[in-house]
Structures are given as structure tokens and as C-alpha cells.
Amino acid sequence: MPPSIDPTPLVAAALRAPSGDNCQPFRYRWDGVHLDVVHIPARTGHVLDSGHHASRLTLGMVAESLVLAGRAVGVHADVALLPAVPGGAWLRATLSRTDVQRDALVDGLIARHTDRRCFTGGAPTDALLAGCKQDEREGVRVCWTSPHALKGWLSAADAALWRAPRVAQDALAWVRFDEQALNRRRDGVSWRNLGLPPPLAAGVAVYQRLPWTLRAGALLGGPALTGAMLRRQLASSAAIVTISTSNDHPNTLVAAGRVAWRVWARLNLGGWGVQPMSMGPILSMATRDGTLPSAIPIRVGRDMLSRVPALRSKLDLEAGDFPVFMLRTGRSEPLDERLRPPRRPLQDVLEWAATR
């Protein structure tokens, strides 16, 4: 009888996969042969995830983490997607013994992180970006351009935050101002990691307790502050990287998540910072698929969707390609470990079912 497989290194890696607001929307069930990735509806209540686009991208990042971590310890993870039923298993990884195969990106399981600071430059012609093309797979493309070229698109996405108050409300539910609460819950994001100037940080703290103040913030210059912050971020960056898909099949979106993880890790390992900027793609996908919730004004979604053809032109995409994930990147100083979001303990997310 072959020795039993310990799934904990794989689950520990999967826990580090990025998710919106660090909500960590999956748990894991191991029966001795299969490791099921189970959806947690209570953690995906964000209005932007009404069509599960963000969750499927995260699922792809989880899948890639499982595969890479498994290879590094001599475990083959044969991943298969399951119907995305809320609360059910969305992915099954059948684990078996194999030779150790250390992918060059396996160190990204630890190195990968979100960096919302201003960067220190770089250029779209950098060889590090060119290397990201090798992470493409069937139906999924990687492309990039200068931040200046996409300033209009990104500014419109930033403005959408103020035009759809429910988006801010759901996102701020995961912002932690109490460090003790952050360490106790092991999810969400410390306010220190948002990179906000003091006036905005103070406004966020007030709004979290008094949601009605968002309208006042919009009238008192909130959009101008976030717009100025965005311009500083873009001016410091080397490029905006976009992951696009050639069809709207849900499985292709999961594949895009796998590609996005590899690109993200590759950039971090090369000494570049990465910040996801996917408000525009998520709004566009939800509008395209008819899953935009009523809490978001339809005009906001239609505005972003109407900008997709121009975005395709700037990115040199094919007519059928659709942007599903974006990030800004550039050279970056090492990030203080204290700014990295915590992850939930293994004992809270890994269930040991009756073994086979």
C-alpha cells in the first residue's frame, strides 16, 4: 500500500491564493484520495460577485497553487472543475504520488503579494513582462501596455466606486482598523495596506461606522482624492497587465485565474510590485452576462461595457477577446511583512472526512 498523502502543504498554499478583499471564499475537504474545494457563500456576498466572476478567478488561483505546491513535494494534483453550486464543492483535486517536480514559480507561493504603494518605475518593454507570455494557455491571453494608455478606462472604474455606494459598503466590511480583530479573524485587509492618504483613511474609518457619510464624502471631494491617488499610482508604474479570454465559458474564467496567478507570482519574484485593478472587468462581465445586481446602477455597468471595444484596440486584442483581470505593476521596494494580509488557520478550513 502506498504511503498516505498529507494534504496540508497543498491547502496551506491554496490559502495564500488572492481573493477579493482577502475574503478567502473556500474551504477544503480531504477523504484520503480527493481534496474538494468547497465554496463558502457567506464569504462571497460582495455585490461585485453576484455572477461569481471573482470567485471563479480565485478558484483558478487556488487550483494553480494546489498544482504547484503538490509538484514540489512529489504529489500530483489532478484538478477537475465541478458545477459551481453555492455551498458545494467547485473543484476536486485527486492526489497521487509522483516524482518531485519543482516549477520555477513555486517560490511565488510565498513571495506573491499585493502592493498598493507607488512603484519605482520600469517600462512596458522590460523582459520580465515579455516572460509573462509563456503563461498563456488555450483561450487565455496576456497583454500589457503603458499606464497612460489606459488612464481613461481606469479613471472610469475608479469613479464607479462613488457611483455605486453598495460596492464601497461591501468592500469596507473587510477593512480592519482594529489590529487585534485582524489577527483574531485572520481575514480581510488592514487599513494600513490600502495605501490611503490620511484624509481618505480617516474618511474610510468614519464611513465604516456611518455608511450614510459616503454621499457627503462624494460631495466633499472624495472622488478628487481617489482620482489623484490613482494618477500617482499610475505615474509610478511600468505597465497595466491584462488577462483576456476568447470566450465567456465559466471554465475559461477559471483558467484565466490560473494564468493570472502565474503572471502575478512571476512579477513579484522579479522584484516588481503588483496591485489588481479589476473593478472595470468585473463590472463589464456582469453587465455582459446579465448578472449585474440591482444594487449597482445599470448605467455604471453599461458605461464600463461600452468602453471595452476601445480597450481592445489599445491592448491589440482580437474582436472576441474580453478583459477579465487587470493589474498594475512596476519595480518595487520590498513590502513590510506586517502589511501582508493574514490567512485563516488550517484547522478552520481543512476538514478531514472519513478516509477511503
Backbone hydrogen bonds, N-H to C=O, Kabsch-Sander energy under -0.5 kcal/mol:
donor,donor_aa,acceptor,acceptor_aa,energy
10,L,7,P,-0.6
11,V,7,P,-2.3
12,A,8,T,-2.8
13,A,9,P,-1.5
14,A,10,L,-2.4
15,L,11,V,-2.3
16,R,12,A,-0.6
16,R,13,A,-1.1
17,A,14,A,-1.6
22,N,19,S,-2.7
23,C,20,G,-1.5
27,R,38,V,-2.4
28,Y,349,V,-3.6
29,R,36,D,-2.3
30,W,351,E,-2.9
31,D,34,H,-1.8
35,L,93,A,-2.9
36,D,29,R,-3.0
36,D,34,H,-0.6
37,V,91,L,-3.1
38,V,27,R,-3.1
38,V,36,D,-0.7
39,H,88,G,-2.9
40,I,25,P,-2.3
43,R,40,I,-1.9
44,T,41,P,-1.8
49,D,46,H,-2.1
50,S,47,V,-1.1
52,H,49,D,-1.7
56,R,52,H,-2.1
57,L,53,H,-1.9
58,T,54,A,-2.3
59,L,55,S,-2.5
60,G,56,R,-2.0
61,M,57,L,-1.7
62,V,58,T,-2.5
63,A,59,L,-2.7
64,E,60,G,-2.3
65,S,61,M,-1.9
66,L,62,V,-2.5
67,V,63,A,-2.3
68,L,64,E,-2.5
69,A,65,S,-2.6
70,G,66,L,-2.2
71,R,67,V,-2.3
72,A,68,L,-1.6
73,V,69,A,-0.7
73,V,70,G,-1.3
74,G,71,R,-1.2
75,V,70,G,-3.2
76,H,96,S,-3.5
77,A,75,V,-0.6
78,D,76,H,-0.7
78,D,94,T,-2.5
79,V,77,A,-1.0
80,A,92,R,-2.1
82,L,90,W,-2.8
85,V,83,P,-2.2
88,G,85,V,-3.0
90,W,37,V,-2.8
91,L,37,V,-1.2
92,R,80,A,-2.7
93,A,35,L,-2.5
94,T,78,D,-2.2
94,T,92,R,-0.6
95,L,33,V,-2.6
95,L,93,A,-0.6
96,S,76,H,-1.7
98,T,74,G,-2.2
101,Q,71,R,-2.3
103,D,101,Q,-1.0
106,V,103,D,-2.0
108,G,105,L,-2.0
109,L,106,V,-1.9
110,I,107,D,-1.3
111,A,107,D,-2.2
112,R,108,G,-2.3
115,D,274,V,-3.0
120,T,331,R,-3.5
121,G,236,S,-2.0
126,D,123,A,-2.1
129,L,126,D,-0.7
130,A,126,D,-1.5
131,G,127,A,-1.9
132,C,129,L,-1.6
133,K,130,A,-1.4
134,Q,131,G,-1.1
135,D,132,C,-1.7
136,E,133,K,-1.6
137,R,140,V,-1.1
140,V,137,R,-2.8
141,R,244,S,-2.5
143,C,242,T,-2.2
145,T,240,I,-1.5
149,A,146,S,-0.7
150,L,146,S,-0.7
150,L,147,P,-0.9
151,K,148,H,-1.3
154,L,150,L,-2.6
155,S,151,K,-2.4
156,A,152,G,-2.0
157,A,153,W,-2.0
158,D,154,L,-2.1
159,A,155,S,-2.3
160,A,156,A,-1.4
161,L,157,A,-0.7
161,L,158,D,-0.9
162,W,158,D,-0.5
162,W,159,A,-1.0
163,R,159,A,-1.3
164,A,160,A,-1.4
167,V,164,A,-1.8
168,A,164,A,-0.9
169,Q,165,P,-2.4
170,D,166,R,-2.5
171,A,167,V,-2.2
172,L,168,A,-2.7
173,A,169,Q,-0.8
174,W,171,A,-1.7
175,V,172,L,-1.1
176,R,189,V,-3.1
177,F,175,V,-0.6
179,E,177,F,-0.7
182,L,178,D,-2.2
183,N,179,E,-2.4
184,R,180,Q,-1.9
185,R,181,A,-2.8
186,R,182,L,-2.4
188,G,22,N,-1.9
189,V,174,W,-2.5
191,W,176,R,-2.0
193,N,190,S,-1.9
194,L,191,W,-1.4
195,G,192,R,-0.6
200,L,197,P,-0.7
201,A,197,P,-2.4
202,A,198,P,-2.5
203,G,199,P,-1.9
204,V,200,L,-2.7
205,A,201,A,-2.0
206,V,202,A,-2.1
207,Y,203,G,-2.8
208,Q,204,V,-2.3
209,R,205,A,-0.9
209,R,206,V,-0.6
210,L,206,V,-2.5
213,T,210,L,-2.4
214,L,211,P,-1.8
215,R,212,W,-0.7
216,A,212,W,-0.6
217,G,213,T,-2.5
218,A,214,L,-2.2
219,L,215,R,-1.6
220,L,216,A,-1.7
221,G,218,A,-0.7
222,G,217,G,-3.0
225,L,221,G,-2.0
226,T,222,G,-2.5
227,G,223,P,-2.3
228,A,224,A,-2.2
229,M,225,L,-2.2
230,L,226,T,-2.4
231,R,227,G,-2.2
232,R,228,A,-2.0
233,Q,229,M,-2.3
234,L,230,L,-2.7
235,A,231,R,-2.3
236,S,232,R,-1.3
237,S,234,L,-1.3
238,A,329,T,-2.5
239,A,329,T,-1.7
240,I,145,T,-2.6
241,V,239,A,-0.5
241,V,327,L,-2.8
242,T,143,C,-3.4
243,I,325,F,-3.1
244,S,141,R,-2.1
244,S,242,T,-0.5
245,T,322,F,-2.2
246,S,139,G,-1.9
252,T,249,H,-0.9
253,L,249,H,-1.3
254,V,250,P,-1.5
255,A,251,N,-2.1
256,A,252,T,-2.1
257,G,253,L,-1.7
258,R,254,V,-1.7
259,V,255,A,-2.2
260,A,256,A,-2.9
261,W,257,G,-2.2
262,R,258,R,-1.8
263,V,259,V,-2.5
264,W,260,A,-2.7
265,A,261,W,-2.8
266,R,262,R,-2.5
267,L,263,V,-2.3
268,N,264,W,-2.3
269,L,265,A,-2.7
270,G,266,R,-1.2
271,G,268,N,-1.8
272,W,267,L,-2.5
273,G,330,G,-2.9
275,Q,328,R,-2.1
277,M,326,M,-2.9
282,I,278,S,-2.3
283,L,279,M,-2.4
284,S,280,G,-2.5
285,M,281,P,-2.9
286,A,282,I,-2.4
287,T,283,L,-2.1
288,R,284,S,-2.7
289,D,285,M,-2.7
290,G,286,A,-0.6
290,G,287,T,-0.6
291,T,286,A,-2.4
292,L,286,A,-1.1
296,I,293,P,-1.8
300,V,297,P,-1.5
301,G,297,P,-1.2
302,R,298,I,-2.8
303,D,299,R,-1.8
304,M,300,V,-1.7
305,L,301,G,-2.5
306,S,302,R,-2.3
307,R,303,D,-0.7
307,R,304,M,-0.9
308,V,305,L,-1.4
311,L,307,R,-1.9
312,R,308,V,-2.8
313,S,309,P,-1.8
314,K,310,A,-2.0
315,L,311,L,-1.9
316,D,312,R,-0.7
316,D,313,S,-0.7
317,L,312,R,-2.6
321,D,318,E,-1.3
322,F,245,T,-2.3
324,V,243,I,-2.9
325,F,243,I,-1.5
327,L,241,V,-2.2
328,R,275,Q,-2.6
329,T,239,A,-2.2
330,G,273,G,-1.2
331,R,121,G,-2.6
332,S,271,G,-2.0
339,L,336,D,-2.4
340,R,337,E,-1.5
348,D,345,P,-1.5
349,V,345,P,-0.7
349,V,346,L,-1.3
350,L,346,L,-2.4
351,E,28,Y,-3.4
351,E,349,V,-0.6
353,A,30,W,-2.2
353,A,351,E,-1.0
356,R,31,D,-2.1
